[in-house]
Amino acid sequence: MWPRIPSLLLAVLLLASACNSAKRAYENGRYEEAVALSAERLRDKPDDRDARRLLVAAYDKAVEANLVEIEDVSRTQDPFRHEVVARSYERLNTLYHRLDRCPACDEVLPRRRLYSDELAQARTRAAEHRYALGVAKLEGRDRESAKEAIEHFMVVEQMVPDFRDTRARMDEAYARATLYVVVEPMAETQRDLREAQGDFQQRVLESLDSRRMNEYVRFLTVEEVERERPPYVDHRIQLQFESFTIGNVLLESHTETVTSADSVRIGEARLPDGTRVPVFDKVTAQLTRYRKRVVSGGALQVRITDETTGRVILQERHPGEFIWEHRWATFNGDQRALNQAQRELAAQRDIPPPPPEVLFDSFTRPIQERLNERLRRFYARY
């Protein structure tokens, strides 16, 4: 067990550690970190002379480094120089605010400066440049240019929220960058499975969440296309089950004679003197085992058509199968001939298989999972 350290001694050790950490950060050129650590120490120990001196030196160095970077970058022809300048002013203002709630810091740095106007000006210039780039990219009229426009407009919003008509421009760019895919309803295969097939298609649609699959691909139902009227439809997905079977029942049976493992009492015998004694022997029974299997399965045909060219760009077949099974047994003869497993089997009775919609759901869920993964990989490139 470690010895307990008195709380006062622990506080002294923590303060010393903070001071040493600030000094190391300063010596390694991490001036902003040194400022933060020195300010932290002065909040706890306002009269610490070493921390005061280190704070002044680190603050001056940090300010100088950022102002030099601003001056150097401003002289270049870098088209994104205003963003670099804005980040430098952000760091300067962060330095200023790091000393909030620190009276000792105000004493040693009474004239520190907040660069609010300079930051606002740099952000505005950066936003203007990015906005112009975004508008220019929108003139490209292709999806890739629209994606680049979105990136520019997002920077504009970060620099100056609600700048001009950026949000409307971004909506326009998203509309152009989006690939619209309509998923047609499946043709009804069996009337009694109409609801189950509808559930299958609904699960497929829910899995095609563009936020998880691809933010630039939107999957729509036929009803959504009619209601929302997107500018165009790029792809059409058609799903259809074929070789469709539900509830193909297979019944197997096997009869055998079973004999008890040990001798059991089967009656009594009278001895010559009239005494009755038990008689032991092995017993037998006729055991009939049954196995009922219900096989359901089919294959899902998937076809994706490019609506612009009419070309089929993906056509695949996804098979699936589900086998429901039930076992039971009957016997004639002496029950004692059965072992434990045989008795448990004989205690079972024939039961009906699950309803068709349950069988359909069971064999289609693996198909749906494979379909989801295939479509995710297919549309990742868009």
C-alpha positions in Angstrom: 0.0 0.0 0.0 1.3 3.4 -0.9 1.9 5.9 2.0 -0.7 8.6 2.2 0.5 12.1 1.2 -0.8 15.0 3.3 -3.1 17.2 1.3 -0.9 20.3 1.8 2.2 18.5 0.5 0.2 17.1 -2.4 -0.9 20.6 -3.4 2.8 21.8 -3.2 3.9 18.9 -5.4 1.2 19.6 -8.0 2.1 23.3 -8.2 5.8 22.5 -8.6 4.9 20.0 -11.3 2.8 22.6 -13.2 5.6 25.1 -13.0 8.1 22.6 -14.3 5.8 21.7 -17.1 5.3 25.3 -18.1 9.1 25.8 -18.2 9.6 22.7 -20.3 6.9 23.9 -22.8 8.6 27.3 -23.0 12.1 25.9 -23.6 10.7 23.6 -26.4 9.0 26.5 -28.1 5.4 25.6 -27.1 4.7 29.1 -26.0 0.9 28.9 -26.0 1.0 25.8 -23.8 3.4 27.6 -21.5 1.0 30.5 -21.2 -1.9 28.2 -20.2 0.2 26.3 -17.6 1.6 29.5 -16.1 -1.9 31.0 -15.8 -3.1 27.8 -14.2 -0.4 28.1 -11.6 -1.1 31.7 -10.9 -4.7 31.0 -10.3 -3.6 28.7 -7.4 -0.6 30.8 -6.3 -0.9 34.4 -7.4 2.4 35.5 -5.8 4.6 32.9 -7.6 7.4 35.1 -9.1 8.7 32.4 -11.4 5.3 31.8 -12.9 4.8 35.6 -13.4 8.1 36.0 -15.2 7.4 32.8 -17.3 3.9 34.0 -18.2 5.2 37.4 -19.5 7.9 35.7 -21.5 5.7 33.0 -23.0 2.9 35.4 -23.8 5.2 37.8 -25.6 6.8 35.0 -27.6 3.4 33.5 -28.6 2.0 36.9 -29.7 5.2 37.6 -31.6 5.1 34.2 -33.4 1.5 34.7 -34.5 2.0 38.3 -35.7 5.1 37.3 -37.7 3.1 34.5 -39.3 0.3 37.0 -40.2 2.8 39.4 -41.7 4.6 36.7 -43.7 1.4 35.1 -45.1 -0.1 38.4 -45.9 2.7 39.1 -48.3 2.2 35.9 -50.3 -0.2 35.3 -53.2 -1.6 32.2 -51.5 -5.3 32.3 -52.5 -6.2 30.9 -49.0 -3.9 33.3 -47.1 -6.9 35.0 -45.3 -7.9 31.7 -43.7 -4.3 31.3 -42.4 -4.4 34.9 -41.1 -7.8 34.2 -39.4 -6.5 31.1 -37.7 -3.5 33.2 -36.3 -5.9 35.8 -35.0 -8.0 33.1 -33.4 -5.0 31.8 -31.6 -4.2 35.3 -30.4 -7.7 35.8 -29.0 -7.5 32.3 -27.4 -4.4 33.5 -25.6 -6.2 36.5 -24.4 -9.1 34.5 -23.0 -6.9 31.9 -21.4 -6.0 34.5 -18.8 -9.6 35.2 -17.9 -10.5 34.7 -14.2 -6.9 35.2 -13.3 -6.4 38.4 -11.3 -2.6 37.8 -11.1 -2.4 37.5 -14.9 -4.2 40.9 -15.3 -1.5 42.4 -13.1 1.5 41.1 -15.0 -0.1 41.6 -18.4 -2.4 44.7 -18.0 -2.1 45.7 -21.7 -2.7 42.5 -23.5 -4.8 42.9 -26.6 -7.9 41.3 -28.2 -7.8 41.2 -32.0 -11.6 41.2 -32.6 -11.7 43.6 -35.5 -8.7 42.0 -37.2 -10.2 38.6 -36.9 -13.6 39.7 -38.3 -11.9 41.3 -41.2 -9.7 38.2 -42.0 -12.8 36.0 -41.8 -14.8 38.2 -44.1 -12.0 38.2 -46.7 -11.7 34.4 -46.4 -15.4 34.0 -46.8 -15.6 36.3 -49.8 -12.8 34.2 -51.5 -14.4 30.9 -50.7 -17.8 32.1 -51.7 -16.5 33.2 -55.2 -14.9 29.8 -55.6 -18.1 28.0 -54.7 -20.2 30.1 -57.1 -17.6 29.4 -59.9 -17.8 25.6 -59.2 -21.6 25.7 -59.4 -21.3 26.8 -63.0 -19.7 23.5 -63.8 -23.1 21.7 -63.7 -21.6 18.3 -62.9 -21.8 16.4 -59.6 -18.0 16.6 -58.8 -18.0 20.4 -59.2 -21.1 20.7 -57.0 -19.3 18.6 -54.3 -16.4 21.0 -54.4 -18.8 24.0 -54.2 -20.3 22.5 -51.0 -16.8 22.3 -49.5 -16.2 25.9 -50.3 -19.6 27.0 -48.9 -19.0 25.0 -45.7 -15.8 27.0 -45.1 -17.8 30.2 -45.7 -20.3 29.2 -43.0 -17.5 28.5 -40.6 -15.9 31.9 -41.2 -19.0 34.0 -41.4 -22.3 32.3 -40.6 -25.2 33.4 -42.8 -22.8 35.1 -45.3 -24.9 36.5 -48.2 -26.9 33.7 -49.7 -24.5 30.9 -48.8 -27.2 28.6 -47.4 -29.3 28.8 -50.5 -26.2 28.3 -52.7 -25.3 25.2 -50.6 -28.8 23.8 -51.0 -28.5 24.3 -54.8 -25.1 22.6 -54.7 -26.4 19.6 -52.7 -29.3 19.2 -55.2 -26.8 19.1 -58.1 -24.3 16.8 -56.2 -27.0 14.3 -55.2 -27.5 11.1 -57.1 -31.3 10.3 -57.0 -32.1 6.6 -57.0 -35.7 5.4 -57.1 -36.5 2.0 -55.6 -39.5 0.5 -57.4 -42.0 -1.6 -55.4 -41.7 -5.3 -55.8 -44.4 -7.1 -57.8 -46.6 -9.2 -55.5 -45.5 -12.8 -55.5 -48.2 -14.4 -53.3 -51.3 -12.6 -52.1 -51.0 -14.0 -48.6 -47.5 -12.7 -48.4 -48.3 -9.1 -49.4 -47.6 -7.7 -46.0 -44.4 -9.7 -45.5 -43.1 -8.6 -48.8 -44.0 -5.0 -47.9 -42.1 -5.4 -44.6 -39.0 -6.7 -46.6 -39.0 -3.7 -48.9 -39.5 -1.3 -46.0 -36.4 -2.8 -44.3 -34.4 -2.4 -47.4 -35.4 1.3 -47.7 -34.6 1.9 -44.1 -31.2 0.4 -44.5 -30.5 2.7 -47.5 -29.9 5.6 -45.2 -27.7 8.0 -47.2 -26.1 9.4 -44.1 -24.6 6.0 -43.5 -24.2 4.9 -47.1 -23.2 8.0 -49.0 -24.4 11.6 -48.2 -24.5 12.4 -51.9 -26.9 9.5 -52.8 -30.6 9.7 -52.0 -32.9 6.7 -52.3 -36.6 7.5 -52.9 -39.7 5.5 -53.3 -42.0 6.0 -56.3 -44.4 7.9 -54.1 -41.6 10.2 -52.9 -40.5 10.9 -56.4 -44.0 11.9 -57.4 -44.4 14.1 -54.2 -41.0 15.7 -54.1 -40.3 15.9 -57.9 -36.5 15.8 -57.8 -34.8 17.5 -60.8 -34.0 14.1 -62.3 -33.8 10.4 -61.5 -30.3 8.9 -62.1 -30.8 5.2 -61.2 -33.7 2.8 -60.9 -33.5 -0.2 -58.6 -35.8 -3.1 -59.2 -36.1 -6.0 -56.8 -38.0 -9.2 -57.6 -38.1 -12.7 -56.0 -37.9 -15.7 -58.3 -37.9 -19.5 -57.7 -40.1 -18.7 -54.7 -41.2 -21.5 -52.4 -42.8 -21.3 -48.9 -43.6 -24.3 -46.8 -42.3 -27.3 -48.8 -42.9 -30.0 -46.2 -40.6 -33.1 -46.0 -41.5 -35.8 -43.5 -39.1 -38.6 -42.6 -39.7 -41.6 -40.2 -37.6 -44.5 -39.0 -38.7 -47.4 -36.8 -36.4 -49.5 -34.7 -36.5 -51.9 -31.9 -34.8 -50.7 -28.8 -33.7 -52.7 -25.7 -33.2 -51.5 -22.2 -29.5 -51.2 -21.2 -30.1 -53.1 -17.9 -32.5 -55.8 -16.8 -35.6 -54.6 -15.1 -38.3 -56.4 -13.1 -40.8 -58.0 -15.4 -42.8 -60.2 -12.9 -42.5 -62.8 -10.2 -41.8 -66.5 -10.0 -43.0 -69.1 -7.4 -40.4 -71.3 -5.8 -41.1 -75.0 -4.9 -41.6 -74.0 -1.3 -44.2 -71.4 -2.4 -42.0 -68.4 -2.0 -42.5 -65.6 -4.6 -39.3 -63.9 -6.0 -39.0 -61.1 -8.6 -37.9 -61.9 -12.2 -35.6 -59.5 -14.0 -34.9 -59.3 -17.7 -34.2 -56.7 -20.5 -37.3 -55.2 -22.2 -37.9 -53.9 -25.7 -40.1 -51.4 -27.5 -40.7 -50.3 -31.1 -39.6 -46.7 -31.4 -40.5 -44.6 -34.4 -38.6 -41.4 -34.9 -40.1 -38.5 -37.0 -38.3 -35.5 -38.5 -40.4 -32.9 -40.3 -38.7 -30.2 -42.3 -40.3 -27.2 -43.9 -38.0 -25.7 -46.6 -38.6 -22.1 -47.7 -36.4 -20.2 -50.1 -35.9 -18.3 -53.3 -33.7 -15.8 -55.0 -33.9 -12.1 -55.1 -33.1 -10.5 -58.5 -31.5 -7.1 -58.2 -31.3 -4.8 -61.2 -30.0 -1.2 -61.3 -30.6 0.8 -64.5 -28.9 4.1 -65.4 -31.9 6.2 -66.4 -29.9 8.5 -68.5 -28.5 5.8 -70.8 -31.0 3.0 -70.2 -28.0 0.7 -69.5 -28.2 -2.0 -66.8 -25.3 -1.2 -64.6 -25.8 -3.9 -62.0 -27.7 -7.2 -62.2 -27.3 -9.9 -59.6 -29.1 -12.9 -58.1 -29.1 -13.3 -54.3 -30.4 -16.7 -53.2 -31.5 -17.6 -49.7 -33.0 -20.6 -47.8 -34.5 -21.3 -44.4 -35.2 -24.8 -43.1 -37.6 -25.2 -40.1 -37.2 -28.6 -38.4 -39.1 -30.5 -35.7 -38.4 -33.9 -34.3 -40.6 -36.2 -32.2 -41.1 -40.0 -31.6 -43.8 -42.6 -30.7 -43.3 -46.1 -29.3 -45.1 -49.4 -28.7 -43.9 -51.7 -25.9 -42.2 -51.2 -22.6 -41.3 -47.5 -21.9 -38.4 -48.7 -19.8 -36.6 -49.9 -22.9 -36.1 -46.2 -23.8 -33.1 -44.2 -22.6 -33.4 -40.6 -21.4 -32.9 -39.0 -24.8 -35.5 -41.4 -26.3 -38.0 -40.7 -23.6 -37.6 -36.9 -24.1 -38.1 -37.3 -27.8 -41.2 -39.5 -27.2 -42.6 -36.8 -25.0 -42.7 -34.4 -28.0 -45.7 -34.2 -30.2 -46.2 -33.2 -33.8 -46.7 -29.5 -34.2 -47.6 -27.3 -37.2 -44.9 -25.3 -38.9 -44.7 -21.5 -38.5 -47.1 -19.5 -40.7 -45.9 -18.5 -44.2 -45.1 -14.9 -43.3 -42.7 -16.1 -40.5 -41.0 -18.5 -42.9 -40.7 -15.7 -45.5 -39.1 -13.4 -43.0 -36.7 -16.1 -41.9 -35.3 -16.8 -45.3 -35.3 -13.2 -46.6 -33.4 -11.5 -43.7 -30.0 -12.9 -44.7 -30.8 -11.9 -48.3 -31.6 -8.4 -47.0 -28.3 -8.1 -45.1 -26.3 -9.2 -48.2 -28.2 -6.8 -50.3 -27.5 -3.9 -47.9 -23.8 -4.6 -48.0 -23.7 -4.9 -51.8 -25.6 -1.6 -52.3 -23.4 0.1 -49.7 -20.3 -1.0 -51.6 -21.8 -0.2 -55.0 -22.9 3.4 -54.1 -19.8 4.2 -52.0 -18.1 5.3 -55.3 -20.7 7.9 -56.0 
